[in-house]
């Protein structure tokens, strides 16, 4: 299983990422360590979708630190924060499992 995550408004070229379960777990764990209000309980089951509003994403990244506390892949973390910032400008996120 993997997660396909899209900005709600994207052009098909930018505004999407594919994450393995391991990467999603690492990112979710880092967000938890940093006290970010990520609605991880809303991650979809296989074959379904979840929507996060731009406001929810903005609340999540408002307390983010650029330097990760626990994730070993610092570039993955920075790329994730940049992606989430884009989602705040593009209607939020659509997450497909």
N, C-alpha and C positions, 0 to 999 in steps of 0.2 A: 504494500500500500504506500501511497505518497499523497502529498497535499499539493493541489494546484491552486494558487492564490492569485487573484486578479484585482486590480483597481476596478471599481464598479464602472468607471469610464476609462476605457483604454482603447488604443488604436490597433490592437492585435500584434503590434511589433514591440511596444514597450508596455510596462505596467503589469507584468506578470512574473511569477516565480514558481518553480517546482521544488518542493522540499521533501526529502525522505522523512520517514517517521523519526529517525534518529536526529536529523537536523531540527525538526519541529520540536522534539523533546528538549534538545539542547537550548534552543531559543526560548521556549516556554519556561524552562528552568532558570535561565538568566533573567527573564522578565520578573519571575517570582522573587529571585534574590534581590533584585533592585526595587522591589515594591511597586512594580508597574501594574496597573489594574487591567491586565490582559484577560479577556473573558475566555480563558482556556477551556472552561467547562462547556462552551458552545462549539468546540471543534466538532465538525460533522462526523458521523459514522460513515463507513465505506458506502459509496453510492448516493450520498446526499450532499447538500450544500448548507452553508451558513453565511449570513450577511452581518457585517459590522458597519455601522454608520461612520461617517467621517468624524463626527464628534467623539465616538467611542475610541477611535484610533488616536485622535488628538489627545484625549485624556490619558491614553496609554503612554504616548511618547513624551508627555509633558514632564515626567519625572525621570526619564531615561538618562543614563550616563553614557558618554562615548566609550569609556574604558570598561570592558566587561569585568565582572567580579568572579565569575566561575567558568564561563565558557572558554574553551581552549583555542577556538578559532576566532581570533579577533576580527579578521576580515569578514567572516560570515556575519558577525554582530553589526559591524558598520554598514555592510550592504543591507541588512535587515532594517536598520534604523532609517536609512535613506529611502528604502522602499516604502516603509510606513509613512514617512513624511510625504511622499508622493501620493499616497492614498488619502491623506487629509485634504489634498487639493483636487482629488478626482473621485469624490463621492463615497469613499470608504472601501471596504473589501468584500469580495465574494470568495469564499473558501470552499473548494470541492475536494472531497476525499475519494 
